[in-house]
Amino acid sequence: MPSARHITLISEQSEFAEARAAEKAENARQCAMAARTVASHAEDAADCESLLAMLGLDALAGKMAKITSDL
């Protein structure tokens, strides 16, 4: 019975890791889209920089979203 329990735990850990990875990727996508939205509504570069900083967003993430959506 111990080997069956071990196999079950590994399977559950694997599923959990996959779910966490998917959640992390989705969060990164949402943050990138948010950064692009903020940038499109900013009055100038300084405004964009301050808005992104206030929201804890990364301008490079927004640029990466553009690059990956072009592929």
C-alpha positions in Angstrom: 0.0 0.0 0.0 2.8 2.5 0.6 3.7 2.6 -3.1 0.1 3.4 -4.1 0.0 6.3 -1.6 3.3 7.6 -3.0 2.1 7.5 -6.6 -1.1 9.3 -5.6 0.9 12.1 -3.8 3.2 12.6 -6.8 0.2 12.8 -9.1 -1.6 15.4 -6.8 1.6 17.4 -6.5 2.0 17.4 -10.3 -1.5 18.6 -10.8 -1.1 21.3 -8.3 2.2 22.5 -9.9 0.5 22.6 -13.3 -2.4 24.6 -11.9 0.0 27.1 -10.2 2.0 27.4 -13.4 -1.2 28.1 -15.4 -2.3 30.7 -12.8 1.1 32.4 -12.9 1.0 32.6 -16.7 -2.5 34.0 -16.6 -1.6 36.6 -14.0 1.4 37.7 -16.1 -0.8 38.0 -19.1 -3.4 40.1 -17.2 -0.7 42.4 -15.8 0.8 42.8 -19.2 -2.5 43.8 -20.7 -3.1 46.2 -17.8 0.2 47.8 -18.4 -0.6 48.3 -22.1 -4.0 49.8 -21.1 -2.4 52.2 -18.7 0.2 53.2 -21.3 -2.5 53.9 -23.9 -4.4 56.2 -21.5 -1.3 58.1 -20.1 -0.8 61.7 -21.1 3.0 61.3 -21.6 5.9 59.1 -20.6 6.2 60.5 -17.1 2.5 60.0 -16.5 2.7 56.5 -17.7 5.7 55.7 -15.5 4.0 57.1 -12.4 0.7 55.3 -13.1 2.5 52.0 -13.7 4.5 52.4 -10.5 1.4 53.2 -8.5 -0.3 50.1 -9.8 2.8 47.9 -9.3 2.9 47.1 -13.0 5.9 46.6 -15.2 6.3 48.5 -18.5 8.4 45.6 -19.9 5.6 43.2 -19.3 3.4 45.3 -21.5 6.0 45.3 -24.3 6.4 41.5 -24.0 2.6 41.1 -24.4 2.9 43.0 -27.7 5.7 40.8 -28.9 4.0 37.5 -28.0 0.7 38.6 -29.5 2.5 39.3 -32.8 3.9 35.7 -33.0 
